[in-house]
């Protein structure tokens, strides 16, 4: 039994929903929580943070590598550790997505799809 049963309940509820994309979850985590608290995190900490959500080390490493190739994340080596942060374009893309997801009203559709 955990010292945080309410947190366990939230995590179990999250994991029971439809499958999610690891990359999307990582970007959401960066934009919602990490960017506002310094913006950089050690890859090992990210792996440990995402493990309770069902993301194993290999999936997190692969997703971070792909997000770096797609210019969402930038890495910095400090000794043997890799630290990652959102890139400038990554921050801009996150902010645009944030506006669409959390908009208070739905603007009238202009007949075009945005992907």
C-alpha positions as CSV (number, residue, x, y, z in Angstrom):
1,X,0.0,0.0,0.0
2,X,1.3,3.4,-0.9
3,X,1.5,6.5,1.4
4,X,-0.4,8.3,-1.3
5,X,-3.6,6.2,-2.0
6,X,-5.4,9.1,-3.8
7,X,-2.4,9.5,-6.2
8,X,-2.5,5.7,-6.8
9,X,-6.2,6.0,-7.7
10,X,-5.6,8.8,-10.1
11,X,-2.7,6.9,-11.8
12,X,-4.8,3.7,-12.0
13,X,-7.7,5.7,-13.6
14,X,-5.3,7.3,-16.1
15,X,-3.8,4.0,-17.1
16,X,-7.3,2.4,-17.5
17,X,-8.3,4.8,-20.3
18,X,-7.5,4.2,-24.0
19,X,-3.8,3.9,-24.9
20,X,-1.9,7.2,-25.1
21,X,1.2,8.2,-27.1
22,X,4.3,8.5,-24.9
23,X,5.6,11.5,-26.9
24,X,2.4,13.4,-26.4
25,X,2.4,12.7,-22.7
26,X,6.1,13.8,-22.4
27,X,5.4,17.1,-24.3
28,X,2.4,17.7,-22.1
29,X,4.5,17.1,-19.0
30,X,7.2,19.5,-20.2
31,X,4.7,22.2,-21.1
32,X,2.4,21.9,-18.1
33,X,5.0,21.2,-15.3
34,X,8.6,21.2,-16.3
35,X,8.9,24.4,-18.4
36,X,7.3,26.4,-15.6
37,X,9.9,25.1,-13.1
38,X,13.2,25.7,-14.8
39,X,12.5,23.8,-18.0
40,X,15.2,21.2,-17.8
41,X,15.1,17.7,-16.4
42,X,17.6,14.8,-16.3
43,X,16.5,11.9,-18.4
44,X,16.7,9.5,-15.4
45,X,14.3,11.6,-13.5
46,X,11.9,11.7,-16.4
47,X,12.1,7.9,-16.7
48,X,11.4,7.5,-12.9
49,X,8.5,10.0,-13.1
50,X,6.8,8.2,-16.0
51,X,7.3,4.6,-14.8
52,X,4.1,4.6,-12.6
53,X,2.1,5.6,-15.7
54,X,3.2,2.4,-17.5
55,X,6.1,3.9,-19.6
56,X,9.2,1.8,-19.3
57,X,12.7,3.1,-19.7
58,X,13.1,2.0,-23.3
59,X,9.9,3.7,-24.4
60,X,10.8,6.9,-22.6
61,X,14.3,7.0,-24.1
62,X,13.0,6.2,-27.6
63,X,10.3,8.9,-27.3
64,X,12.7,11.5,-26.1
65,X,15.1,10.6,-28.9
66,X,12.3,11.1,-31.5
67,X,11.1,14.3,-29.9
68,X,14.7,15.6,-30.2
69,X,14.8,14.6,-33.8
70,X,11.5,16.4,-34.4
71,X,12.9,19.6,-32.7
72,X,10.6,19.5,-29.7
73,X,13.4,18.8,-27.2
74,X,17.0,19.8,-26.9
75,X,19.6,17.9,-24.9
76,X,22.6,19.0,-22.9
77,X,25.2,16.7,-21.6
78,X,26.6,17.2,-18.1
79,X,29.1,14.6,-17.4
80,X,27.4,11.3,-18.1
81,X,23.9,12.7,-17.7
82,X,21.6,14.0,-20.4
83,X,19.3,16.8,-19.6
84,X,16.4,17.8,-21.8
85,X,14.3,20.9,-22.3
86,X,11.8,22.2,-24.8
87,X,13.3,24.0,-27.8
88,X,12.1,27.5,-28.8
89,X,9.9,25.9,-31.6
90,X,8.8,23.3,-29.1
91,X,7.6,25.9,-26.7
92,X,5.7,27.8,-29.5
93,X,4.0,24.6,-30.7
94,X,3.1,23.6,-27.2
95,X,1.5,27.0,-26.5
96,X,-0.5,26.8,-29.8
97,X,-1.8,23.3,-28.9
98,X,-2.5,24.5,-25.3
99,X,-4.7,27.3,-26.6
100,X,-6.7,24.8,-28.8
101,X,-7.1,22.2,-26.1
102,X,-8.0,24.5,-23.2
103,X,-9.8,27.3,-25.1
104,X,-12.9,28.6,-23.2
105,X,-15.0,28.7,-26.3
106,X,-15.0,27.0,-29.7
107,X,-14.5,29.4,-32.5
108,X,-16.8,28.9,-35.5
109,X,-15.3,26.2,-37.9
110,X,-13.9,27.7,-41.1
111,X,-14.2,24.4,-43.0
112,X,-10.5,23.5,-42.8
113,X,-9.0,20.7,-40.7
114,X,-5.9,21.5,-38.6
115,X,-3.6,18.6,-37.9
